[in-house]
Amino acid sequence: MVGSGDYTGDGRKDLLARTTNGDLYLYAGTGKATAPFKSRVKIGTGWNIYKRLVAPGDLNSDGKGDLLGVTATGELYRYLNTSPSKFSTRMKIGTGFQIYNAMT
């Protein structure tokens, strides 16, 4: 589970969760303390290629939460949020990240 941004464009913090088979789900924030998230919505598949997913916040200053993925071999990929709950094609932005046991 990761969450560090607004993935839906409504101004509320959201949560992303990945299943063991690589499905990516969005839990949209409600802004209500008693029920902080809406029901999950599947927004992608194939995310199990990454050993780690990281939600760094807004990487390109467009007001949308973005994602980073790290492969088992340490390649770092960036996904920019292009519209509510949609991400750009991955872009490799680094290598050697397999040495880290935690990324937040």
C-alpha positions as CSV (number, residue, x, y, z in Angstrom):
1,M,0.0,0.0,0.0
2,V,1.2,3.5,-0.9
3,G,-0.2,6.9,-0.7
4,S,1.2,10.3,-0.9
5,G,-1.0,12.4,-3.1
6,D,-4.2,13.0,-4.8
7,Y,-4.6,10.5,-7.6
8,T,-8.2,11.4,-8.5
9,G,-7.9,15.2,-8.8
10,D,-10.5,16.0,-6.1
11,G,-8.1,17.6,-3.6
12,R,-8.2,14.6,-1.2
13,K,-5.4,12.2,-0.3
14,D,-5.9,8.7,-1.8
15,L,-4.4,5.3,-1.3
16,L,-3.0,2.8,-3.8
17,A,-2.7,-1.0,-3.1
18,R,-1.1,-3.8,-5.1
19,T,-2.2,-7.4,-4.9
20,T,0.2,-10.3,-5.1
21,N,-0.8,-10.9,-8.7
22,G,0.1,-7.3,-9.7
23,D,-3.4,-5.7,-9.9
24,L,-3.3,-2.0,-8.8
25,Y,-6.3,-0.6,-6.9
26,L,-7.2,2.9,-6.0
27,Y,-9.0,3.8,-2.7
28,A,-10.2,7.3,-3.3
29,G,-10.2,9.5,-0.2
30,T,-13.5,10.8,1.1
31,G,-12.4,13.5,3.5
32,K,-14.5,11.8,6.3
33,A,-12.8,10.5,9.4
34,T,-15.4,7.8,9.9
35,A,-15.1,6.4,6.4
36,P,-11.8,7.8,5.0
37,F,-11.8,5.8,1.7
38,K,-14.3,4.8,-1.0
39,S,-14.5,1.2,-2.2
40,R,-11.5,0.1,-4.2
41,V,-11.3,0.5,-8.0
42,K,-9.0,-1.5,-10.2
43,I,-6.8,0.9,-12.2
44,G,-4.0,-1.4,-13.6
45,T,-2.5,-4.8,-14.0
46,G,1.1,-6.0,-14.3
47,W,2.5,-4.0,-11.4
48,N,4.1,-7.2,-9.9
49,I,7.1,-6.6,-12.0
50,Y,8.3,-4.2,-9.3
51,K,9.8,-5.3,-6.0
52,R,8.8,-1.9,-4.5
53,L,6.3,0.8,-5.3
54,V,6.9,4.3,-3.9
55,A,4.5,7.2,-3.8
56,P,6.8,10.2,-3.7
57,G,4.1,12.8,-4.1
58,D,4.0,15.2,-7.1
59,L,7.3,14.9,-9.0
60,N,6.5,17.3,-11.8
61,S,4.6,20.0,-10.0
62,D,1.3,19.5,-11.8
63,G,-0.7,18.9,-8.6
64,K,-1.1,15.1,-9.1
65,G,0.4,12.2,-7.2
66,D,3.0,10.2,-9.1
67,L,4.5,6.7,-8.7
68,L,8.0,5.1,-8.8
69,G,8.6,1.4,-9.3
70,V,11.8,-0.4,-8.5
71,T,12.6,-3.8,-10.1
72,A,14.4,-6.6,-8.4
73,T,17.5,-5.7,-10.4
74,G,17.4,-2.1,-9.1
75,E,16.0,-0.2,-12.1
76,L,14.0,2.8,-11.1
77,Y,10.9,3.8,-13.2
78,R,8.7,6.9,-13.0
79,Y,5.0,7.0,-13.7
80,L,3.4,10.5,-13.9
81,N,-0.3,10.9,-13.2
82,T,-1.7,12.0,-16.5
83,S,-5.4,12.2,-15.5
84,P,-7.5,11.0,-12.6
85,S,-6.2,7.6,-11.7
86,K,-4.2,7.1,-14.9
87,F,-0.4,7.0,-15.3
88,S,1.9,7.7,-18.1
89,T,4.1,5.0,-19.8
90,R,7.0,4.2,-17.6
91,M,10.3,6.0,-17.9
92,K,13.5,4.6,-16.6
93,I,15.2,7.2,-14.4
94,G,17.9,5.3,-12.6
95,T,19.7,2.1,-11.7
96,G,21.3,0.6,-8.6
97,F,18.2,1.0,-6.3
98,Q,18.3,-2.7,-5.3
99,I,20.7,-1.8,-2.5
100,Y,17.9,-0.2,-0.5
101,N,15.7,-2.3,1.8
102,A,13.1,0.5,2.3
103,M,12.0,3.5,0.3
104,T,9.3,6.0,1.4
